[in-house]
Amino acid sequence: MSVPIPRLSGGLPLFGHLFEMRRNPLALMQRCRDECGEMGELRLASQSLVMLYGEAAQEAFFRAPDEQLDQAAAYPFMKPVFGPGVVFDATPEQRKQALRNRSLRDQAMRGHAEGIAAETERMSAQWGESGTIDLLDFFAELTIYTSSAALIGPEFREELGAELVPLFSDLERGTDAIAYVNPYLPLPSFRKRDRARAKLVAYLQSIFDRRAAQGSQAKDLFQVLHGLRDEHGKPRYDVNTITGMFISLMFAGHHTTSTTSSWALLELCRHPEWMKRVRDELDGLYADGRDVSYQALREIPVLESVFKETLRLHPPLVILMRKVMQPFEYGGRRVAPGQMVGVSIAVSNRDPALFRDPQRFDPSRFEPGREEDKSAFGYIPFGAGRHRCVGAAFAMMQLKAIFSILLRRWDFELAQPAESYREDHSKMVVQLAQPCGVRYRRRKAPEAPRSEPKASEVHRDAVRSGVRTAPRVVADLDLCQGHAVCVSEAPELFRLDPKTNKVEILDSDPPPELEAKLAAAIRHCPTKALRVEPRTP
């Protein structure tokens, strides 16, 4: 006999906790955790939502198969944003194909870093010697360009302009919590969403029309899709569908980066001791005049720790949800089909059981010896398991490339009171509230940069990882997303199965001379799918 799931107190007749969710979703999620423990039920109008908290409960959520907990069925309110047949309205097989995007694999990303750095140089070159920028406007525009160039093609990027920024902002405002009830209500935010989407369709149509009139030979992803025909000679993808693909790529490829970039720069301005540590690291890494390349971006641990801490404190999503298709049980409690289950990224990322002094900005929590992100189901800014954000590795690489340029070229300081910078929780897609200005000034060249880590130090860190004492290599295929970073780092030990898009281990007990390569493969795996463990006698 199952144990009843505790119900959260409060709520209004008919609407339940919907307006509390709309007003302060993070406080609601934390209140549910405090009152109900690992599982708690709240209501969003007529919909029951069971929240799961804690590492073990979240692992059960993320490991559940699609047949039991369906991701797409939980987000019907996103259909007006993406359009029919795209993302959550697509078939399971179409969603699996999207996860095999080759532009997000290791070899492809090696070429993206230089382009992202060049785009950052291009935009910041317009600044002059000093001035003020709105962080959200700047990073939103920059990451639309960098993401479109990398994920769609550089030819397509050249067709885009700053007028896209407000359109995407209006689309994001269409994720108001009221959409849980009905995403087609005649609300101002939903009307803006629909107008923005219609303008984007017209924008893309004008690109295709202009190219046709000019006899363009462009070969970017969308031009190829636009030219595909079915057996009857009709277009396989109309402009409305391609626009939906564009929106989905930009939501995934630019939203996280623009939000995290804005908050990371703010946190560095608030904490000058960390700004200095990051600057010293970058000055040392690029002391020999090298260009930004993907390989250079592999080893920027201080900067990466800053981004991890920024994502921990300022996650870009309020909640991750699934619809129960088959009975789901955890801890003796049963959730029936038709109900929703969810996890809160913000609550998990501030769990005192996982993070020491969780309200404090402290990137050192991710350094060797502490590694508070070692739990794949506790630290979840990108989700976890089979549905972990496939673009997480790309986002981190993009962030490193952008900051490798900005922090070596410019000094930054807050342009308004520190307490005035806050998050905008009026929609499910979280952004930095505006205004959010910072002042910049061209930076003088550093005088005495530190040198980058020597090969011996890298090898020493590899030995510390435990590879020598625990040689058996194990892959968690629920976590693997086919980025193939391990294949690039250690091709002697790993390969990618083209049928399953999952890693295969060629040698689970590697020889000592491959120890450093194995350590690098494990360290750089974007989804933490690899580990070493003692071999059972």
VOGU-3710 file (C-alpha; in Angstrom, 3 decimals, decimal comma):
1> msvpiprlsg> 0,000/0,000/0,000  1,504/3,313/-1,066  2,108/6,179/1,358  0,170/9,419/0,657  2,167/12,242/-0,901  2,182/15,358/1,343  0,301/18,335/-0,081  1,698/21,834/0,115  -0,284/24,258/2,226  -1,915/27,369/0,832
11> glplfghlfe> -3,198/27,831/-2,668  -6,376/29,448/-3,985  -9,650/27,837/-5,031  -9,540/26,845/-8,714  -6,038/28,290/-9,234  -4,107/26,433/-6,548  -0,502/27,676/-6,314  -0,459/29,121/-9,836  -0,212/32,785/-8,832  2,441/32,036/-6,221
21> mrrnplalmq> 4,333/30,226/-8,986  3,959/33,283/-11,200  4,998/35,743/-8,474  7,951/33,939/-6,859  8,545/30,428/-8,212  11,793/29,824/-6,336  10,212/30,647/-2,980  7,353/28,300/-3,826  9,717/25,472/-4,748  11,731/25,963/-1,556
31> rcrdecgemg> 8,594/26,140/0,593  7,443/22,832/-0,863  10,812/21,290/-0,003  10,751/22,676/3,547  7,177/21,569/4,273  6,962/18,262/2,428  10,490/16,791/2,275  11,530/14,588/-0,650  8,083/14,587/-2,298  5,387/17,231/-2,179
41> elrlasqslv> 2,281/17,919/-4,236  1,152/21,354/-5,338  -1,475/22,436/-7,831  -1,269/24,695/-10,851  -4,954/25,344/-11,519  -6,397/21,911/-12,364  -3,005/20,240/-12,807  -1,365/18,255/-10,011  2,418/18,657/-9,836  4,492/16,398/-7,590
51> mlygeaaqea> 7,908/17,851/-6,800  10,904/15,601/-6,094  13,788/16,839/-3,952  17,175/15,476/-2,978  19,837/13,566/-4,871  18,169/10,127/-4,688  14,697/11,331/-5,682  16,128/13,393/-8,539  18,074/10,398/-9,809  14,840/8,399/-9,957
61> ffrapdeqld> 13,275/11,260/-11,938  16,123/11,601/-14,429  16,661/7,868/-14,942  12,995/7,042/-15,595  12,411/5,910/-19,204  10,381/8,054/-21,610  7,615/5,473/-21,598  7,113/6,177/-17,884  7,912/9,889/-17,581  7,400/11,739/-20,871
71> qaaaypfmkp> 9,265/15,011/-21,297  7,410/16,208/-24,396  3,958/15,663/-22,904  4,846/17,976/-20,015  5,333/21,054/-22,212  2,305/21,472/-24,513  2,293/25,188/-23,602  5,542/25,601/-25,572  3,892/24,681/-28,871  2,904/28,305/-29,661
81> vfgpgvvfda> 6,570/29,299/-29,238  8,226/26,547/-31,277  5,354/25,789/-33,613  3,813/22,486/-34,759  6,066/19,488/-35,348  9,099/20,966/-33,572  10,802/19,965/-30,285  8,097/18,947/-27,800  5,547/18,532/-30,588  7,882/16,225/-32,523
91> tpeqrkqalr> 7,876/12,423/-32,425  10,239/10,576/-30,055  12,384/9,505/-33,017  12,643/13,083/-34,285  13,769/14,192/-30,824  16,401/11,443/-30,765  17,675/12,609/-34,143  18,010/16,147/-32,765  20,317/14,808/-30,058  22,661/13,555/-32,803
101> nrslrdqamr> 23,447/17,067/-34,035  26,998/16,665/-35,317  27,768/20,353/-34,787  27,792/19,605/-31,038  30,376/16,841/-31,244  33,928/17,309/-30,128  35,553/17,533/-33,553  33,025/20,099/-34,807  33,329/22,244/-31,677  37,075/22,584/-32,207
111> ghaegiaaet> 36,277/24,883/-35,106  33,556/26,846/-33,314  35,769/28,432/-30,644  37,773/30,596/-33,031  34,594/31,823/-34,724  33,027/32,718/-31,378  36,151/34,612/-30,331  36,186/36,502/-33,658  32,515/37,440/-33,228  33,231/38,750/-29,728
121> ermsaqwges> 36,096/40,853/-31,086  33,842/42,120/-33,855  31,092/43,328/-31,521  33,305/44,789/-28,795  35,378/46,632/-31,420  32,453/49,059/-31,734  32,766/50,222/-28,116  35,512/52,823/-28,305  37,794/53,406/-25,306  35,104/53,470/-22,591
131> gtidlldffa> 31,381/53,526/-22,080  28,405/51,616/-20,674  26,540/48,586/-21,986  23,378/46,792/-20,933  24,600/43,282/-20,244  21,476/41,484/-21,344  21,198/43,365/-24,633  24,872/42,871/-25,450  25,111/39,174/-24,614  21,717/38,355/-26,163
141> eltiytssaa> 22,828/39,849/-29,477  26,306/38,333/-29,325  25,096/34,824/-28,583  22,447/34,914/-31,313  25,306/35,515/-33,750  27,714/32,957/-32,267  25,095/30,224/-31,848  23,635/30,681/-35,328  27,100/30,644/-36,920  28,090/27,456/-35,098
151> ligpefreel> 24,805/25,524/-35,171  23,384/26,677/-38,534  26,284/28,106/-40,504  28,360/31,293/-40,902  26,487/32,260/-44,083  23,208/32,333/-42,165  24,754/34,377/-39,363  25,668/37,114/-41,848  21,976/37,535/-42,661  21,091/38,405/-39,045
161> gaelvplfsd> 20,939/41,735/-37,218  20,254/43,267/-33,815  16,524/43,512/-34,588  16,234/39,841/-33,597  17,005/40,540/-29,914  13,599/42,061/-28,980  11,811/39,348/-30,967  13,420/36,598/-28,911  12,714/38,573/-25,752  9,015/38,671/-26,652
171> lergtdaiay> 9,053/34,940/-27,385  10,511/34,246/-23,957  7,823/36,377/-22,313  5,345/33,951/-23,832  6,495/31,400/-21,225  4,459/33,154/-18,504  3,293/30,642/-15,846  -0,307/31,286/-16,951  0,590/29,138/-19,978  0,236/26,132/-17,646
181> vnpylplpsf> -3,511/26,825/-17,721  -3,945/27,933/-21,333  -1,168/29,264/-23,612  -3,740/30,761/-25,987  -5,439/33,182/-23,593  -5,674/36,788/-24,913  -2,925/38,082/-22,622  -0,574/40,883/-23,749  2,495/38,635/-23,289  0,963/35,889/-25,433
191> rkrdrarakl> -0,023/38,367/-28,131  3,546/39,709/-28,194  4,805/36,113/-28,425  2,616/35,402/-31,458  3,537/38,667/-33,195  7,236/37,992/-32,605  6,963/34,513/-34,066  5,124/35,805/-37,144  7,859/38,428/-37,636  10,521/35,715/-37,417
201> vaylqsifdr> 8,741/33,656/-40,084  8,681/36,724/-42,345  12,351/37,416/-41,503  13,465/33,963/-42,600  11,242/34,054/-45,668  12,904/37,314/-46,715  16,326/35,655/-46,389  15,314/32,777/-48,651  13,644/35,141/-51,150  16,690/37,407/-51,279
211> raaqgsqakd> 19,019/34,454/-51,786  16,841/33,102/-54,594  16,781/36,483/-56,344  20,570/36,777/-56,069  21,238/33,201/-57,141  22,994/32,535/-53,875  24,925/29,277/-53,440  24,634/29,290/-49,643  24,921/25,826/-48,074  24,045/26,438/-44,434
221> lfqvlhglrd> 21,731/24,042/-42,609  18,528/25,998/-43,167  19,195/26,587/-46,859  19,694/22,843/-47,300  16,465/22,079/-45,420  14,609/24,722/-47,431  15,663/22,999/-50,643  14,627/19,461/-49,702  11,640/18,019/-51,596  9,450/14,989/-50,979
231> ehgkprydvn> 8,547/12,353/-53,564  5,882/14,682/-54,980  8,274/17,575/-55,410  6,808/19,590/-52,545  9,009/21,226/-49,899  9,746/18,840/-47,050  10,133/21,730/-44,598  8,150/24,940/-44,932  9,415/28,253/-43,582  7,147/28,023/-40,531
241> titgmfislm> 8,796/24,729/-39,511  12,302/26,027/-40,200  11,485/29,069/-38,059  10,499/26,694/-35,251  13,853/24,963/-35,610  15,602/28,331/-35,468  13,727/29,302/-32,305  14,494/25,962/-30,661  18,202/26,209/-31,482  18,375/29,749/-30,163
251> faghhttstt> 16,500/28,878/-26,971  18,956/26,039/-26,402  22,065/27,634/-27,870  21,876/31,257/-26,816  19,565/31,662/-23,814  21,765/29,814/-21,308  24,903/31,512/-22,596  23,501/35,053/-22,595  22,053/34,664/-19,090  25,155/33,003/-17,651
261> sswallelcr> 27,499/35,492/-19,341  25,582/38,411/-17,850  25,541/37,006/-14,322  29,143/35,774/-14,486  30,432/39,221/-15,393  28,312/40,760/-12,636  29,601/38,282/-10,058  33,197/38,946/-11,103  32,604/42,697/-10,713  31,099/42,042/-7,278
271> hpewmkrvrd> 34,041/39,813/-6,294  37,264/41,471/-7,532  39,421/38,748/-5,954  37,885/36,268/-8,407  38,200/38,713/-11,283  41,933/38,864/-10,557  42,242/35,061/-10,376  40,476/34,641/-13,716  42,512/37,407/-15,332  45,781/35,867/-14,109
281> eldglyadgr> 44,741/32,510/-15,502  43,822/33,925/-18,926  46,942/36,098/-19,120  49,073/33,048/-18,428  47,246/30,824/-20,887  47,519/33,310/-23,745  50,949/34,708/-22,835  52,528/33,202/-25,957  50,095/35,043/-28,228  48,100/31,988/-29,211
291> dvsyqalrei> 44,633/32,364/-30,714  41,551/31,142/-28,906  41,150/27,539/-29,932  39,133/24,664/-28,596  42,207/22,960/-27,200  43,179/26,127/-25,303  39,672/26,221/-23,884  40,019/22,754/-22,410  42,184/23,892/-19,501  40,753/27,060/-17,958
301> pvlesvfket> 39,754/25,652/-14,553  39,334/28,905/-12,604  37,115/30,462/-15,265  35,130/27,248/-15,590  34,597/27,170/-11,823  33,221/30,721/-12,019  30,741/29,638/-14,690  29,723/26,570/-12,694  29,104/28,700/-9,622  27,158/31,239/-11,689
311> lrlhpplvil> 24,961/28,462/-13,075  24,476/27,080/-9,571  23,227/30,401/-8,182  21,470/31,661/-11,323  20,047/28,668/-13,268  18,225/29,697/-16,450  15,140/27,530/-15,823  12,750/27,468/-12,874  11,630/23,858/-13,136  12,050/20,656/-15,171
321> mrkvmqpfey> 8,924/18,545/-15,617  7,692/15,208/-16,931  4,174/13,818/-17,432  3,536/10,452/-15,811  2,519/7,925/-18,480  2,982/4,785/-16,379  2,798/4,636/-12,548  5,897/6,187/-10,982  6,957/5,184/-7,490  9,566/6,539/-5,152
331> ggrrvapgqm> 10,065/6,009/-1,423  6,853/3,997/-1,134  4,795/6,789/-2,708  2,987/6,355/-6,007  2,272/9,004/-8,652  -0,574/8,054/-10,983  -0,606/8,438/-14,779  -1,788/11,854/-15,899  -0,072/13,718/-13,083  3,071/15,787/-13,505
341> vgvsiavsnr> 6,354/15,343/-11,666  9,121/17,910/-11,484  12,448/18,903/-9,991  13,668/22,375/-9,095  17,144/23,225/-10,369  17,470/26,220/-8,054  16,509/24,297/-4,903  18,804/21,401/-5,751  21,718/23,702/-6,550  21,407/25,324/-3,123
351> dpalfrdpqr> 20,968/22,105/-1,154  23,105/22,441/2,028  23,582/18,670/2,005  25,570/19,060/-1,220  26,931/22,615/-1,094  28,720/24,195/1,835  27,399/27,686/2,615  25,067/27,406/-0,422  23,982/31,062/-0,619  27,572/32,283/-1,016
361> fdpsrfepgr> 29,316/32,878/-4,337  32,311/30,561/-4,007  33,785/29,063/-7,200  36,412/27,235/-5,125  33,725/24,669/-4,283  34,426/23,097/-7,703  38,204/22,887/-7,328  40,082/19,610/-6,748  39,566/18,411/-3,211  36,039/19,825/-2,870
371> eedksafgyi> 34,361/19,091/-6,218  30,847/19,761/-4,974  29,536/19,122/-8,487  30,604/15,473/-8,454  27,015/14,308/-8,002  25,472/13,877/-11,463  21,984/14,160/-9,942  22,588/16,844/-7,316  24,246/19,645/-9,290  21,811/19,946/-12,198
381> pfgagrhrcv> 21,987/23,327/-13,994  21,733/21,472/-17,325  19,476/18,690/-16,086  20,819/15,138/-15,844  20,500/11,649/-17,241  19,216/10,892/-20,711  17,617/14,333/-21,052  20,571/16,388/-19,909  20,897/19,422/-22,159  22,736/18,213/-25,260
391> gaafammqlk> 24,209/21,688/-25,727  25,849/21,883/-22,281  29,368/21,272/-23,604  28,829/23,802/-26,398  27,537/26,389/-23,917  30,603/26,017/-21,671  32,959/26,246/-24,640  31,125/29,336/-25,903  31,351/31,006/-22,493  35,086/30,376/-22,265
401> aifsillrrw> 35,719/31,740/-25,753  33,712/34,921/-25,087  35,391/35,651/-21,752  38,841/34,841/-23,163  38,371/37,928/-25,318  36,407/40,286/-23,070  38,444/39,952/-19,867  41,794/40,299/-21,638  40,702/43,378/-23,603  38,497/45,306/-21,155
411> dfelaqpaes> 38,057/46,319/-17,525  34,509/46,265/-16,140  32,718/47,782/-13,148  29,134/48,020/-11,932  27,165/50,970/-13,311  24,366/50,785/-10,727  23,973/49,700/-7,082  24,981/46,066/-6,543  21,624/45,180/-4,973  19,719/46,461/-8,021
421> yredhskmvv> 20,800/43,540/-10,173  18,165/40,824/-9,878  16,532/37,970/-11,739  13,301/38,330/-13,673  11,040/35,425/-12,638  7,965/36,677/-14,491  8,395/33,824/-16,966  9,602/30,242/-16,838  12,686/31,163/-18,847  14,734/33,132/-16,297
431> qlaqpcgvry> 16,675/36,201/-17,386  18,536/39,050/-15,730  16,131/41,905/-15,101  16,792/45,164/-16,908  18,338/47,667/-16,493  21,590/45,818/-15,915  24,368/48,167/-16,934  28,133/47,889/-16,508  30,868/50,326/-17,417  33,822/49,224/-19,526
441> rrrkapeapr> 37,240/50,662/-20,250  39,932/49,374/-22,559  42,433/47,409/-20,507  46,159/48,002/-20,434  48,325/45,050/-21,382  49,220/42,842/-18,376  52,761/43,198/-17,076  53,673/39,783/-15,730  51,316/36,983/-16,749  51,580/33,628/-15,115
451> sepkasevhr> 52,667/30,649/-17,173  50,212/27,908/-18,001  50,389/24,526/-16,259  53,294/22,350/-17,329  52,751/18,884/-18,735  54,126/17,410/-15,521  51,417/19,221/-13,528  48,711/17,946/-15,833  50,068/14,424/-15,399  50,176/14,907/-11,631
461> davrsgvrta> 46,495/15,858/-11,675  45,735/12,781/-13,740  47,372/10,561/-11,130  45,384/12,329/-8,374  42,146/11,444/-10,191  42,509/7,860/-9,003  43,031/6,306/-12,413  46,164/4,411/-11,352  44,542/2,781/-8,352  41,184/2,075/-9,971
471> prvvadldlc> 41,809/0,967/-13,553  38,395/-0,429/-14,454  36,628/2,028/-16,775  32,828/2,185/-16,614  30,411/4,152/-18,807  26,923/5,147/-17,658  25,015/5,003/-20,944  22,026/6,811/-19,446  24,274/9,849/-19,151  26,243/9,529/-22,411
481> qghavcvsea> 25,029/11,844/-25,179  27,563/11,040/-27,871  29,709/14,185/-27,705  32,748/11,943/-28,410  35,115/14,028/-26,288  36,518/10,795/-24,838  37,183/9,511/-28,366  39,231/12,614/-29,145  41,148/12,412/-25,872  41,808/8,668/-25,904
491> pelfrldpkt> 40,958/6,966/-29,231  42,844/3,904/-28,034  40,260/3,403/-25,291  36,945/4,653/-26,695  34,853/4,710/-29,857  31,368/5,978/-30,696  28,792/3,442/-31,846  27,174/5,062/-34,933  23,924/3,144/-34,384  23,326/4,039/-30,757
501> nkveildsdp> 25,333/7,289/-30,617  26,786/5,983/-27,339  30,364/5,437/-26,243  31,952/1,986/-26,411  34,895/1,113/-24,172  37,642/-0,607/-26,157  39,865/-1,365/-23,180  38,398/-1,226/-19,664  41,802/-1,953/-18,077  44,195/0,427/-19,877
511> ppeleaklaa> 47,984/0,205/-19,585  49,890/2,777/-17,482  51,103/4,732/-20,523  47,472/5,684/-21,306  46,783/6,857/-17,767  46,944/10,577/-18,534  44,746/10,211/-21,633  42,150/8,294/-19,648  42,156/10,930/-16,911  41,623/13,672/-19,513
521> airhcptkal> 38,751/11,742/-21,131  37,020/11,350/-17,770  37,661/14,942/-16,715  36,385/16,475/-19,951  33,305/14,270/-20,466  30,508/16,892/-20,610  27,908/14,615/-19,014  30,136/12,850/-16,424  29,259/9,527/-18,051  32,686/7,965/-17,416
531> rveprtp> 34,229/6,849/-14,163  36,809/4,412/-12,826  36,133/1,969/-10,043  37,927/-0,912/-8,323  37,702/-4,196/-10,126  35,734/-6,842/-8,221  38,083/-9,657/-7,128
//
